[in-house]
């Protein structure tokens, strides 16, 4: 029974001959799309490999002295290479942290400068708004006063106009009395003077 299952699996799996990179990519995509619910493995960013610490105590010190074996030079060369790599790593990390600190300081300075500029502009806008409000309130107060003055002036003007109208009408009446209805040079209708 197990053999039958194996043969059916092998029949379902066909041998795919890859002709190029596109076939390989298509095969990978098909494998991913067979089970879309399964999460795809995304490798994490590779961390920098920190070199191992140097030995605390080196028993054999090599050099060009007599008595150093023929294999000791290769060991010495390996130790020297690792030490140089460790020192290079330390220097690179120090430079990187220095640049990061410098960048953070620069970002902080830029933020402070931007905040100062915005605060200055905000204060200027607020001052302008206050001036406009004061001007509006002043003009509205002036308008209210003007309206009150206009009302009082209008009432005074209307009183004066009434007085003037009365005086004009009085003048007109007196004039009508003085004037002759058919006036020709101060004579009445008979051609005689009025004084007589």
C-alpha positions in Angstrom: 0.0 0.0 0.0 2.8 2.4 0.8 4.3 1.7 -2.6 1.1 2.6 -4.4 1.0 5.9 -2.6 4.6 6.6 -3.6 3.9 5.8 -7.2 0.8 8.1 -7.3 2.9 10.9 -5.8 5.7 10.4 -8.3 3.1 10.3 -11.1 1.7 13.7 -9.9 5.1 15.2 -9.8 6.4 15.7 -13.2 10.1 16.3 -13.9 10.6 19.9 -14.8 13.6 20.8 -16.9 14.8 24.3 -16.2 15.8 26.1 -19.4 16.7 29.4 -17.8 16.3 31.9 -14.9 12.7 32.6 -15.9 11.7 28.9 -15.5 13.4 28.9 -12.1 11.5 32.0 -11.0 8.2 30.6 -12.4 8.8 27.4 -10.4 9.4 29.3 -7.2 6.2 31.4 -7.7 4.1 28.3 -8.4 5.5 26.7 -5.2 4.5 29.9 -3.3 1.1 30.0 -4.8 0.2 26.4 -4.1 -0.6 27.4 -0.5 -1.3 31.1 -0.4 -2.2 30.9 3.3 1.3 29.8 4.3 3.6 32.8 5.1 6.6 33.2 2.9 10.0 33.1 4.6 11.6 36.5 4.4 15.1 36.4 5.8 16.1 39.1 8.3 18.7 41.7 7.5 22.1 40.2 8.1 23.7 41.5 11.2 27.3 42.6 11.1 29.5 39.7 12.3 31.4 40.8 15.3 34.9 39.4 15.4 35.9 37.2 18.3 37.8 38.8 21.1 41.5 38.3 21.2 43.1 35.8 23.4 43.8 37.0 26.9 47.2 35.3 27.1 49.3 34.2 24.2 51.6 31.4 25.2 53.9 31.4 22.3 55.2 34.6 20.9 56.4 34.2 17.4 58.9 36.3 15.6 61.9 36.0 13.4 64.0 34.5 16.2 65.7 31.2 15.9 63.8 28.4 17.3 60.5 29.3 15.7 59.1 26.3 13.9 58.2 26.3 10.2 54.5 26.1 11.0 54.5 28.9 13.5 54.6 31.6 10.9 51.3 30.5 9.4 49.8 30.5 12.9 51.2 34.0 13.5 49.9 35.2 10.2 46.4 34.0 11.1 46.5 35.7 14.6 47.8 38.9 13.0 45.0 38.8 10.3 42.3 38.3 12.9 43.7 41.1 15.1 43.8 43.5 12.1 40.2 42.6 11.2 39.1 43.2 14.8 40.8 46.6 14.9 39.3 47.5 11.6 35.8 46.5 12.9 36.3 48.6 16.0 37.3 51.6 13.9 34.4 51.2 11.5 31.9 50.9 14.4 33.4 54.0 16.1 33.1 55.9 12.8 29.6 54.7 12.3 28.5 55.7 15.8 30.2 59.1 15.4 28.3 59.7 12.1 25.0 58.5 13.7 25.5 60.9 16.7 26.4 63.8 14.3 23.3 63.0 12.2 21.0 63.0 15.3 22.5 66.3 16.4 21.9 67.8 13.0 18.3 66.5 12.9 17.7 67.9 16.4 19.2 71.3 15.4 17.0 71.4 12.2 13.9 70.6 14.3 14.7 73.3 16.8 15.3 75.8 14.0 12.1 74.8 12.3 10.2 75.1 15.6 11.7 78.6 16.1 10.7 79.7 12.6 7.2 78.3 13.0 6.8 79.9 16.5 8.0 83.3 15.1 5.6 83.0 12.2 2.8 81.9 14.5 3.4 84.9 16.8 3.4 87.2 13.7 0.1 85.7 12.5 -1.5 86.0 16.0 -0.3 89.6 16.3 -1.8 90.4 12.9 -5.1 88.8 13.9 -5.1 90.8 17.1 -4.6 94.0 15.2 -7.4 93.1 12.8 -9.7 92.3 15.7 -8.8 95.5 17.5 -9.3 97.4 14.2 -12.7 95.7 13.6 -13.8 96.4 17.2 -12.6 100.0 16.9 -14.4 100.5 13.6 -17.5 98.8 14.8 -17.4 101.0 18.0 -16.8 104.0 15.8 -19.7 103.0 13.6 -21.9 102.5 16.6 -20.9 106.0 17.8 -21.4 107.4 14.3 -24.8 105.7 14.1 -25.7 107.2 17.5 -24.3 110.6 16.4 -26.1 110.2 13.1 -29.3 109.4 14.9 -28.9 112.4 17.1 -27.8 114.5 14.2 -30.7 113.3 12.1 -33.1 114.1 14.9 -31.4 117.5 15.2 -31.3 117.9 11.5 -35.0 116.9 11.2 -35.8 119.4 14.0 -33.8 122.1 12.1 -35.4 121.1 8.9 -38.8 121.4 10.5 -37.9 124.8 11.8 -36.5 125.8 8.4 -39.6 124.5 6.7 -41.8 126.4 9.1 -39.8 129.6 8.6 -39.9 129.1 4.8 -43.6 128.5 4.9 -44.0 131.5 7.1 -41.9 133.5 4.6 -43.9 132.2 1.8 -47.1 133.2 3.6 -45.8 136.7 4.3 -44.6 136.9 0.8 -47.9 135.9 -0.5 -49.5 138.6 1.6 -47.1 141.2 0.2 -47.2 140.1 -3.3 -50.1 140.9 -5.4 -52.0 138.2 -7.1 -51.8 139.9 -10.5 -48.7 141.8 -9.7 -47.6 144.5 -12.1 -45.3 146.8 -10.3 -47.2 147.1 -7.1 -50.5 147.9 -8.7 -53.7 146.1 -8.0 -55.9 144.8 -10.7 -57.2 148.3 -11.4 -53.8 149.7 -12.1 -53.7 151.7 -9.0 -51.0 151.6 -6.3 -51.7 149.7 -3.2 -50.4 152.5 -0.9 -53.1 154.8 -2.0 
